[in-house]
Amino acid sequence: MCSKDPKTNTYGYVVDVAGPGQPRKQQRRRGFARERDALDALNKVARAVADGRTHAAPSKQTVAELLEA
């Protein structure tokens, strides 16, 4: 679902990204200039989840930090 922020005049979306049998998890993104851009991003994530592909949420973790863990 897309929504418009009246303060910033930008659009955002909320989508469930948890797989079947997992606790509910939502991804929220905002700051899209156009509603169409927000819908496109929403559909891309929703399609990846529905197809069963692994959806990796954006992270600020570096590759070096990942390899050290």
N, C-alpha and C positions, 0 to 999 in steps of 0.2 A: 504494500500500500504506500502510495506517495502522498506527501503532505507539503504544504508551503509554509515557510516561516515568515510571518508578517513583518518581523523586525528587520530581517536581512534580505527579504525578497528572494530567498533561495529555496530549493526543493530538497527533500530527503526521502529516505525509505526505511522500512523495517521489514526484515524477512527472517523466518525460522530456518536455522541452519543445522539443527541437530538431526542425526540420522534416526531411523526407526529403532525403537527400544532404548533410546538415550533420553536423558533429561532435556527439557526444553532449553534451547539456547537461541537468542535472537542476535542478529547483526543489524546495527543502525549506522547509516551513512547519511551525511547531509552536506550542503554546500554546492549543490548542482545549480547551475545558472538557469537551466531549462527543465521543465517537467519531463520532457522526452528523454533527456540525459539520465535523469533519476530512474525512469522506467526501464531504460535499456540496461542500466547497471543492476537493477533489481531482478530483471528477467535473466540476466547472465548468471547471477548467483543462484537463483531459484532453479534454473535448468540444471546447473551442476549438481545441486543437492538431489533433485528428483532423479537424475540419471545414475545416481549412486557413486559419482566421482567424488574423490576426496576434495573437500573445500577447505583450503587453508586461509584463515583470516589474516589480513595484513598484520605484520609485526615489526617492531623496531629492533628486534634481536639481530645481531650481526652473525655472519657465517662462522666467524671465529668463536663467538659465544656458543653457538649451536654445537660446534665440534668439540668444545671443551666439556660440555655437559655430559 
